[in-house]
Amino acid sequence: MQYYQNGFKPGDPTDFRATADSAATQLLVDLPEAVDVLIVGCGPAGLVLAAQLAAFPEISTRIVERKPGPLMMGQADGISARSTEIFQSFGFADRVLKEAHFLEAITFWQHAAEKPDQIVRTSKKADGRNVFSEFPHVVLNQARVHHFLLDVMQKSRSQLSPDYCRNLIGLEHQKTPRDARSGDCYPTRVSLARTDPDHEGQTEVVAAQYVVGCDGARSTVRQLLNLEMRGDSANKAWGVMDLLLVTDFPDIRNKSIIQSANEGNLLIIPREGGHLVRFYVEMDKLKGSERASNRNITVEQLISAAGRILHPYTIDVKEVVWWSVYEIGQRLCDCFANISPQDSDSGPPNVFIVGDACHTHSPKAGQGMNVSMHDSFNLGWKLASVIRGHSSPEILHSYAAERRAVAEELLAFDRELATMFSVQEDSSLEQGDRLEATRLQQYMVKHDGYVSGTLTRYPTSQIVAEPAHQALASGFEVGKRFHSSPVVRLADARPIHLGHVLEADGRWRIVAFSNREDPTGDSTGIRRLAEFLHNAAESPVKRYTPAGSDIDAVIELLVVFQQGYRDINMQELPAFLSPSKGVYGLRDYNKVFCPDVDKGNDIFDERDVNRGKGCIVVVRPDQHVANILPFDGFADLAAFFDRFMIMQD
Amino acid sequence: MQYYQNGFKPGDPTDFRATADSAATQLLVDLPEAVDVLIVGCGPAGLVLAAQLAAFPEISTRIVERKPGPLMMGQADGISARSTEIFQSFGFADRVLKEAHFLEAITFWQHAAEKPDQIVRTSKKADGRNVFSEFPHVVLNQARVHHFLLDVMQKSRSQLSPDYCRNLIGLEHQKTPRDARSGDCYPTRVSLARTDPDHEGQTEVVAAQYVVGCDGARSTVRQLLNLEMRGDSANKAWGVMDLLLVTDFPDIRNKSIIQSANEGNLLIIPREGGHLVRFYVEMDKLKGSERASNRNITVEQLISAAGRILHPYTIDVKEVVWWSVYEIGQRLCDCFANISPQDSDSGPPNVFIVGDACHTHSPKAGQGMNVSMHDSFNLGWKLASVIRGHSSPEILHSYAAERRAVAEELLAFDRELATMFSVQEDSSLEQGDRLEATRLQQYMVKHDGYVSGTLTRYPTSQIVAEPAHQALASGFEVGKRFHSSPVVRLADARPIHLGHVLEADGRWRIVAFSNREDPTGDSTGIRRLAEFLHNAAESPVKRYTPAGSDIDAVIELLVVFQQGYRDINMQELPAFLSPSKGVYGLRDYNKVFCPDVDKGNDIFDERDVNRGKGCIVVVRPDQHVANILPFDGFADLAAFFDRFMIMQD
């Protein structure tokens, strides 16, 4: 899609109506007296959490925001492959990919050896980040991501919408009488000052079972919890601009890193619609008077600096869509919740901070929006599972344990990258040597996987088993996200991505990779597994599925056979593999898969699954692999779920 | 996506709000006194035409419909590859593919040789229709296609919505004074009876420049034009049902053709959402009393017949979503407009009939909705071009000429297919022989391409040149639709489908495939072509682009080079290849492409383009190839457009 040719316009680029996406129509209603979860802040972290919780209408969720309506432009734009996988699980990856700009190539530019006042391209290559996932690395205005998440929330069974014009002013813990309905209590009282003209001066008090601060780098929730950010103070200032411009710079539609001899560095990120482009301008090299104080910097100064760096190419800026100056160091909060994992004797936490509220870093690695969303995607299913009475509240400690390690890693990466960006390369190198040799370039290539967001590995815990049987499927690493691969659905021969069956619906999955045997026999492994899950007293499906729910409501069995789709008759498989569900008892045919042999995609090869033995891969609701077990490891399978799940009637 | 598990629900399956897609909120406003185009009927034909015309806010279009609101369920469901290509050009193919069921495999069942009361599968194979296009053959409720088209209309610059509750009652031709605004006149007066409670008894009269009857098999427009349908009377009755059911039939999620020994024939089309299924039941074999009159047939009788055909498998129907009985012969109208192409001395036509209004046939080939949409996609750009003053009104004769031939071909196909379906196979054949040999199966495989809708070839005419230079690119056949192929966009290295650049925006395209030479030189072929189009007095771009419009507003140049994207610098190409456009003069980088050598997709090989000579492919606004010329065939290029276009100031 090509758009913004005649200027930037917020909202759906395919919608030409003047009134589309107007923030003015937001409904302002009073908050209820008590909620299960109160989310503070409508950034990417808050909205991912809200979208996740909205899937469960039995959980009362509200999300409050200081601003009067949705974000319309600016801020983050990088969307990692892992984020798009998560969007897929919410059902809107297609919408992101349709609008986004794809970063297919990356170019590096430096000053010419002979003419230090001119830049020359040293390298143009395919972006190496596009091999870690079925999804590419793309860029899209953060406001559009918000819009898609808001759409998921609004169309959900909970019909959740943000409550705008609310300023958090107080957070008190106090034990209240237990609520008769759920046996839970609402121990935290949140005070909110209303800021819209009709309610100005009014304060609302909401009792909440859980409070999640997604309120950014200056988080009020964090301050009210008396948690402190530690780390480097601002160590680097950059200017960032979203521009519509005319230029003769040849790589204006490619991600380009430009290191000039004397004018500083520039990072160019082409953006959605074919015209918009983002410039990151290093501010150290701004002329003295320009740099006097970052706060007095004008966008004209940033444009002028970018022009000097790009010499001999020129830019003619037609519209500044958004711009900002940032000076952010790498800072991290000791604890991501009101009770730290080390202090687990004090009971489970019930107030959390997420995203920028607990870690800040520079935007250069394109991780800002992503890591924040991954934080709350980690927390969301846990909160839902605990509130719905499926899991022990102790699992809530794993949020801080898992995500703080990710944040530490991110800060180390960002610190190193920021340094790399600013170090001048040795200009005495000959052109030929420099072509492939710049350290920044090498560093970035080395970390393509990290930046894709797909390599995060959660350590062994209550909800991540020791990888004792990792060798049975080395392509599904315990602790990492389930790496999707193409398969064919047996029932209708449709090629699909197996990972896309793992929707963000709070369910655990047991993905069973069968061994070579004909699965339609009478005493096959798959029949024994189905029999165990369906009937055994120790079966986690039996133990942890509430009475009256569909058989797959809490734990879903997915099966992948080695035979092609023409070689297996659906009806000869155990009925448990296409269970009867819903009010009519219709059979669910979305659970049995085969390798896509026609296209040459064999998931057993691609993920190195032991063909002779097969295996069981246990996948968490956030798609991280929790356990790998032998195909007949029924006792271990039961024991794993027994660690944290709550027996149902 | 999996949905309808707890029963069918009209509207967006991702929207869980109760009020979604309500027909009750339709606004009823008065029609204007005069319009450029009045479309009668909100079926697929009418909506495609409306969506096309809505792209041009300078054209006043209205679409009226007898019913009180949008279709909510039932009717057609087959979507051919060509239709999805057209949806792509409107920007919503992704939405169709996300919701649709993919017909990946097809199975054939017959009665067992030994047990004639039981059916056995004789064949299960990949659906052969998925090789003619980048898009597959899918099925989706017609109501959803309507919804997407309505969405295009509503979000367009024209903000077009249907006017419901209007019954066409009169159509008079009378010359009226010329309209000062456009120099056009509104020669047809249309009378409409309003049927909503607030306006019942009122008649509106609208003067229209053009009237298009998309009002179905019982078309009032056709009757008011005194045009008659000719052809076979009803020759075959079938019952059709959309069901939610439980069955042990193994291929319930695959397209299945079942020919029983004594109980008749059944066609099963699995549908969107993983549960819904359509049954077509042949009615000849219904028991005597059931068949007494088709009008008295009950759905229980159809279900019972389907159950008998499927024996020994059983069905347990849980919900009948929609059902109907149809008895339709192959009928065709002599003329598709008020003035036939043979009568061109009488001037151009200004009243047209489209889709079922001019041709009817059985739904078994899955062509119903498709051919109707292709009819109006053929007509839409021509009307727009004439009304906007770009083309001579004479081109309007080509609608009937081109589409009546398609309809004739369709009726012949449908007649033969209907016969095939009902003929009993010779049951004395051994099982092995029958496996691959049934005539129906052979017939269907042979006609996969036809059914995909991609093989339609328009004959030589004012707007389709003689294929004198076809050998330069035998994969782009003159008269057929431009067959897309993957390329890489030079500016940002993004892999895209070249055909997807050809949006439904009324523009002609000149797609120039360059020869092997380095395109960045001073006197290259591409430079000469750009120079000709940009500056020559005979250039069709110069002659036919209105002053003040973007240079590519009427005719767009697209260029495909043979070099990879790393081998060409955008800035060394003629500026005409990335022209300045819009209020800011931003450069359009969406016009230059390279083979996708990294993925091994070379469009020159795939479409058999002459590498030594290159060529020019002229593509109509409806994506049909109008001409193929040598790369330097400037005079012929100019002469082709001179045949039908109108010189601009």
Interface residues (C-beta under 8 A of the other chain):
Chain A: M1 Q2 Q5 N6 G7 D12 T14 D15 F16 R17 A20 G91 D94 K98 H101 F102 E104 A105 K124 K125 A126 Q154 K155 S156 R157 Q159 L244 L245 V246 D248 P250 I252 R253 N254 P270 G274 H275 K318 E319 V488 A491 D492 A493 R494 P495 Y565 R566 N569 M570 Q571 S580 K581 G582 V583 Y584 G585 L586 R587 D588 Y589 N590 D598
Chain B: M1 Q2 Q5 N6 G7 D12 T14 D15 F16 R17 A20 G91 D94 K98 H101 F102 E104 A105 K124 K125 A126 Q154 K155 S156 R157 Q159 L244 L245 V246 D248 P250 I252 R253 N254 P270 G274 H275 K318 E319 V488 A491 D492 A493 R494 P495 Y565 R566 N569 M570 Q571 S580 K581 G582 V583 Y584 G585 L586 R587 D588 Y589 N590 D598
